[in-house]
Amino acid sequence: MDIPEVRSFILHWGEMGTHWGVNRSVAQIHALLYLIDRPLHAEDICDKLGLARSNVSNGLKELQSYQIVRRVHVEADRRDHFTAETDLWEMLLKISAERKRREIDPTIQLMGELAESLAGRSDVPAHVRQRIGRMHEFLGTLASWYDDVRRLPKSTLVTLMKLGGRVARLLPGVPKPKN
C-alpha cells in the first residue's frame, strides 16, 4: 500500500506500541495486517515494512500469542499467511485478557504471598504490611471487576462505554452532577 496515510498509521502504531510496552516492529506488523484486506505471508510483511525476517517471525509469534493475528492458508500457496482481528472490541478483549494473564495475575499471586509472609511479623513496619495488603486487595478487586465485565455481552460493553461517567447516576447515593 503506497498510501501516505497508511504509512503514517503504521509508523504511529509502532510508536504507540513502544509506549504500551510492545516492540515497535510487532506493533507495525499488527498495523499492517489490520489495514490490509488480504492475508499476507511473512516475506510480504518483510518487504512492505522493511523488517528482517527474524523480526517478522518473532513479531507474528507474539501477535498470535495475543490471539489478535492468526495463521491462515491460501489455496495453491504452501506458505503460511497471516491476518489480523478486525473487530476492535474482540481485539481489545483479547489484548486485555492476555495482559491480565501476563502482568496482573502474577502480581496478585506475589502480593498475596508477600502479605501472607508478613502477617503478624513485628520486625516489619506496620505501614509496609498494610500497604502490601492493600495492594493485594486492590489488584484482586480490579481482577474480579475485570472478570465480571469480561462476561458481559459486547452490546452491553458498548452501551456502558458510551454512557461514560453518566453510569454513576444509576448508583444509589451518588449525587447528580451540576451542569
C-alpha positions as a printed Julia matrix, in Angstrom:
179×3 Matrix{Float64}:
   0.0     0.0    0.0
   1.59    3.19  -1.15
  -0.83    5.47   0.63
   0.76    8.16   2.85
  -1.97    7.84   5.48
  -1.4     4.09   5.69
   2.35    4.6    6.16
   1.59    7.23   8.8
  -0.81    4.88  10.63
   1.72    2.03  10.63
   4.55    4.29  11.86
   2.35    5.82  14.55
   1.07    2.42  15.69
   4.68    1.32  16.03
   5.48    4.39  18.12
   2.43    3.87  20.31
   3.37    0.22  20.73
   6.6     1.26  22.41
   4.59    3.32  24.91
   2.38    0.29  25.62
   5.38   -1.97  26.2
   5.17   -3.63  22.78
   8.13   -3.85  20.41
   7.86   -1.28  17.61
   8.13   -3.87  14.81
   5.47   -6.06  16.45
   3.08   -3.1   16.53
   3.89   -2.21  12.92
   3.22   -5.78  11.78
  -0.1    -5.63  13.59
  -0.98   -2.29  11.99
  -0.17   -3.58   8.5
  -2.21   -6.76   8.95
  -5.08   -4.78  10.45
  -5.26   -2.44   7.45
  -4.61   -4.89   4.63
  -7.61   -6.6    3.05
  -6.0    -9.98   2.42
  -3.76  -12.43   4.25
  -0.02  -11.8    3.89
   2.88  -14.23   4.11
   5.96  -13.32   6.12
   8.03  -12.31   3.08
   5.34   -9.82   2.04
   5.4    -8.34   5.53
   9.21   -8.08   5.41
   9.06   -6.31   2.05
   6.27   -3.91   2.97
   7.77   -2.89   6.33
  11.48   -3.24   5.57
  11.95   -5.6    8.51
  14.28   -8.55   8.88
  12.72  -12.0    8.52
  13.61  -12.87  12.13
  11.82   -9.73  13.4
   8.73  -10.62  11.4
   8.78  -14.23  12.56
   9.12  -13.23  16.21
   6.53  -10.49  15.82
   3.99  -12.85  14.3
   4.52  -15.32  17.16
   3.94  -12.55  19.69
   0.79  -11.32  17.93
  -0.53  -14.88  17.69
   0.05  -15.35  21.42
  -2.28  -12.38  21.98
  -4.73  -14.04  19.57
  -5.07  -10.86  17.51
  -3.29  -12.34  14.49
  -3.94  -15.8   13.14
  -2.34  -18.07  10.6
  -4.45  -18.86   7.54
  -3.85  -20.96   4.48
  -4.23  -19.63   0.97
  -5.17  -22.08  -1.75
  -2.3   -23.06  -4.05
   0.3   -21.47  -1.76
   2.21  -23.64   0.69
   3.41  -20.67   2.77
   1.66  -19.6    5.93
  -0.28  -16.39   5.61
  -1.46  -14.13   8.4
  -4.45  -11.95   9.04
  -5.39   -9.67  11.94
  -8.53   -9.46  14.04
 -10.5    -6.5   12.69
 -13.29   -6.43  15.29
 -11.99   -3.72  17.61
 -13.93   -4.98  20.64
 -12.59   -8.51  20.15
  -9.11   -7.09  19.79
  -9.46   -5.06  22.99
 -10.83   -8.04  24.93
  -8.11  -10.38  23.69
  -5.3    -7.94  24.44
  -6.66   -7.12  27.9
  -7.11  -10.82  28.73
  -3.54  -11.61  27.74
  -2.1    -8.59  29.58
  -4.05   -9.57  32.68
  -2.71  -13.12  32.44
   0.88  -11.95  31.93
   1.03   -8.94  34.22
  -1.79   -8.68  36.74
  -2.3   -12.33  37.73
   1.37  -12.94  38.67
   1.41   -9.68  40.62
  -1.71  -10.66  42.56
  -0.14  -14.0   43.38
   3.1   -12.41  44.58
   1.28   -9.75  46.63
  -0.76  -12.5   48.28
   2.37  -14.46  49.12
   4.07  -11.35  50.48
   1.03  -10.35  52.55
   0.82  -13.86  53.99
   4.54  -13.9   54.75
   4.33  -10.52  56.5
   1.19  -11.28  58.53
   1.86  -11.0   62.24
   5.51  -10.06  61.85
   6.67   -7.45  64.33
  10.06   -6.91  62.66
   8.39   -5.24  59.65
   6.83   -1.79  59.97
   3.03   -1.91  60.14
   2.67    0.51  57.22
   4.63   -1.88  54.95
   2.36   -4.81  55.88
  -0.73   -2.63  55.38
   0.36   -1.22  52.03
   1.25   -4.62  50.59
  -2.05   -5.98  51.92
  -3.97   -3.08  50.38
  -2.17   -3.52  47.07
  -3.11   -7.22  47.07
  -6.72   -6.39  47.88
  -6.87   -3.61  45.28
  -5.45   -5.76  42.48
  -7.74   -8.62  43.47
 -10.75   -6.3   43.29
  -9.59   -4.96  39.93
  -9.18   -8.51  38.57
 -12.58   -9.53  39.89
 -14.18   -6.46  38.31
 -12.42   -7.25  35.03
 -13.69  -10.84  35.13
 -17.25   -9.6   35.74
 -17.08   -7.07  32.92
 -15.44   -9.58  30.57
 -18.51  -11.82  30.85
 -20.89   -9.07  29.73
 -22.21   -9.24  26.18
 -20.38   -6.97  23.74
 -23.53   -4.88  23.22
 -23.66   -4.16  26.96
 -19.99   -3.2   27.0
 -20.56   -0.77  24.14
 -23.53    0.78  25.96
 -21.52    1.12  29.19
 -18.65    2.76  27.38
 -20.96    5.22  25.63
 -22.58    6.09  28.96
 -19.19    7.01  30.37
 -19.4     8.79  33.72
 -23.16    9.11  33.4
 -23.43    5.49  34.54
 -22.74    6.75  38.07
 -26.22    8.35  38.1
 -27.65    4.83  38.2
 -25.93    4.11  41.52
 -27.8     4.82  44.76
 -26.44    7.69  46.85
 -24.4     9.27  44.07
 -25.17   12.98  43.77
 -26.28   14.3   40.41
 -23.52   16.3   38.66
 -24.1    20.01  38.25
 -24.17   21.28  34.67
